[in-house]
């Protein structure tokens, strides 16, 4: 059994990494052909293209689709084994079907742990350079956006009519303080400029209205004023790609902060968080499914199994995208929606296992 475990494990790991190298090469060629116009137009340096973009793009791409690579790999080499009657020989020799699955599951767990480690510790760091390169040379960010409304702390609300990235200035700045469901004070300013040296906002043409319990309110005003609040310049630069650059601790902190503020963009962080765990776990489910699907010897050879495997792989991607749409529309929380594809494919795996040749 030890020789058999090594035999299957060697086929699994070797085929997996060979498939990765082949597919990565094809993807890079297509990606270069698609983005070469941006590289030339924006005068991207060759060193930045190679080291900042593609060197960081490769682990990102591998980790994103590693469960599908695992699935297709298992379908391919298991079908070859079945075509050579190796499964018939093992089952006839008294080896149980569950025991045959042991090296498959062990390799899948190893790949899943590797993928999880990449997700939690390595890829977020590499995504920093990759996303910065994309923003600079491929997809330029909007220089200005409007109507920003945050709850920055319990009872404190900020509204900005517009924010310019060119000069880090918020226009029509308003800060409201509410206590016991009553407006206590309101700070308004024509503009608020971020001071990077003091890490504070410099208000221009400001006034504060303190609402008293009596008939008179207290009003103060001035031309300039520095203020420190629980809102920094990084809050205005976050987008759906920012979450890909955060370590797991920072990602959890961002989710807590955005939930407190009522920020609708929290869905991007929640999707990223649950994807980091759901995707590696799916490698185990898809491995067992691949074995159950392709371990039976067929007259048509491996082509039929590969066709079914590719169809199921694309259906998994489709279900995953639909699951994210449930989060975007607010139909389901990310903690449930992102695990639906794994649950559905686990049910399919159980069905295929009952029909597998034993």
Buried (B, 14 or more C-beta within 10 A) or exposed (E): EEEBBEEBBEBBBEBBEEBBEEBBEEBBEEBEEEBEEBBEEEEBEEEBBEEBBBEBBBBBBBBBBBBBBBBBBBBBBBBBBBBEEBBBEBBEEEBEBEEBBBBBBBBBBBBBEBBBEBBBEEBBEBBBBBBBBBBBBBEEEEEEEEEBEBBBBEEBBBBBEBBBBEEBBBBBBBBBBBEEEEEBBBBBBEBBBBEEEEEBBBBBEBBBBEBEEEEEEEEEEEEEBEBEBBBBBEBBEBEEBBBBBBEBEEBEEBBEBBEBBEBEBBBBBBBBBBBBBBBBBBBBBBBBBBBBBBBBBEEEEBEEBBEBBBEBBEBBEEBBEEBBEBBEEEEBEBEBBBBBBBEBBBEBBEEBBEEBEE
